Structures are given as structure tokens and as C-alpha cells.
């Protein structure tokens, strides 16, 4: 049964500007060390970061909460399997909130163009 659906779109230049203005402080607040490392290895790091930011927002929207009830950005991590398929690895409060909506599985789809990144999250229970 579907427990929630969330979608978010992010302009890549918004992430670029945040990184330029706040630097590592911004990165450390929003992304896990693994996410930062993965994106820094890309030709366009901001594109990679924008996808992850959109995924985190989409997850919060799927819960129906936004970034409230103790949910932290770094509690939501985008990971990939050996074929490159994206998924969410949830930590701490993010995992507890998933269980609170009686969901046991997340589905994540990511897509991007030069100027924007979009993520869709489905919560299944």
C-alpha cells in the first residue's frame, strides 16, 4: 500500500550559489560525508548535490511533514546499488518517521537536466 508520495525540483544554480556563499559549512549541514565525496568526484558537483537535495525534500514531502518533527537533512542519505539505481538510506529520526507512517520501503527516482534536478519518492507499507 502506498503511504506517501513526494516530488521536488531544484534549480542547480541555487545549490551552486549556496556552496559559493557558505562552502563546506553548507555541505556538512545538508549532506553526508559519502554524498559529498561522491558528488565532488563528478564533473558537475552541483548537479549531483541538487539531485540529493531534491530527494531529501521529496522524502520529507512524502511523509507529509516537510523538515519538521526532528527530521534532519543528514538523516536522509541517497545511495546507489551496484547498477547505479538510487535509493534512500534512512538514519535516526528519518527511519522512525518512516515507521510512524507505517511504511517499510522507499522508492526513489531521480532525473536532471542542465539547469534543474527532480526527485520523486514513494513510501510503501
C-alpha positions in Angstrom: 0.0 0.0 0.0 1.2 3.5 -0.8 1.8 5.5 2.3 3.1 8.7 0.7 4.3 10.4 -2.4 6.6 13.4 -2.6 8.2 15.3 -5.5 10.7 18.1 -5.6 12.5 20.1 -8.2 15.7 22.1 -7.6 17.5 24.7 -9.7 21.1 23.7 -9.9 22.3 27.3 -9.7 20.6 27.6 -6.3 22.9 24.8 -5.0 25.9 26.4 -6.7 25.2 29.7 -5.0 24.8 28.1 -1.6 28.1 26.3 -2.0 29.8 29.5 -3.2 28.4 31.5 -0.3 28.6 29.0 2.6 31.2 26.5 1.4 31.8 23.3 3.4 29.5 24.6 6.2 26.5 24.3 3.8 27.6 20.9 2.5 28.2 19.5 6.0 24.8 20.7 7.2 22.8 19.1 4.4 24.8 16.1 3.0 26.5 13.1 4.5 30.2 12.6 4.0 29.6 9.9 1.5 27.2 12.1 -0.5 29.8 15.0 -0.6 32.6 12.6 -1.6 30.5 11.1 -4.4 29.5 14.5 -5.8 32.9 16.0 -5.6 34.1 13.3 -8.0 31.6 14.4 -10.6 32.3 16.8 -13.5 29.4 19.0 -12.2 29.3 18.6 -8.4 26.3 21.0 -8.0 24.2 18.8 -10.3 24.8 15.8 -8.2 24.2 17.8 -5.0 21.0 19.2 -6.4 19.6 15.7 -7.1 20.3 14.7 -3.5 18.8 17.9 -2.1 15.6 17.2 -4.2 15.5 13.6 -2.9 15.7 14.8 0.7 12.9 17.3 0.1 10.8 14.8 -1.7 11.1 12.3 1.2 10.0 15.0 3.7 7.0 15.8 1.5 6.1 12.1 1.1 5.9 12.0 4.9 3.6 14.9 4.8 5.8 16.9 7.3 8.4 18.9 5.5 11.6 19.3 7.5 9.8 19.2 10.9 9.4 16.8 13.9 13.2 16.5 14.4 13.9 15.4 10.8 17.4 16.4 9.8 18.9 16.7 6.3 21.7 14.2 7.0 19.2 11.6 8.3 18.2 11.2 4.7 21.0 9.8 2.5 20.9 9.0 -1.2 22.8 5.8 -2.0 23.1 3.7 -5.2 23.3 0.0 -5.8 25.9 -1.7 -7.9 24.0 -0.9 -11.1 23.6 2.8 -10.1 19.9 2.6 -9.1 19.2 5.3 -6.4 17.6 4.6 -3.1 17.3 6.2 0.3 19.3 5.1 3.4 17.4 6.5 6.4 19.0 7.2 9.7 17.7 8.2 13.2 14.5 10.3 13.1 14.0 9.7 9.3 13.7 6.0 9.9 11.4 6.5 12.9 9.2 8.8 10.9 9.0 6.2 8.1 7.8 3.6 10.6 5.3 6.1 12.1 3.5 6.3 8.7 3.5 2.5 8.6 5.9 2.4 5.6 8.6 -0.1 5.3 10.1 0.7 1.9 11.1 3.8 -0.1 11.3 4.1 -3.9 13.3 6.9 -5.4 13.5 8.2 -8.9 16.0 11.0 -9.9 16.2 12.9 -13.1 18.1 16.0 -14.2 18.8 18.5 -17.0 21.5 21.1 -17.1 19.5 23.7 -15.1 17.3 21.5 -12.8 17.1 18.3 -10.8 14.0 16.4 -9.8 13.2 13.6 -7.4 10.2 11.5 -6.7 9.8 9.5 -3.5 7.2 6.8 -2.9 6.7 5.3 0.6 5.3 1.8 0.5 4.0 -0.1 3.5 
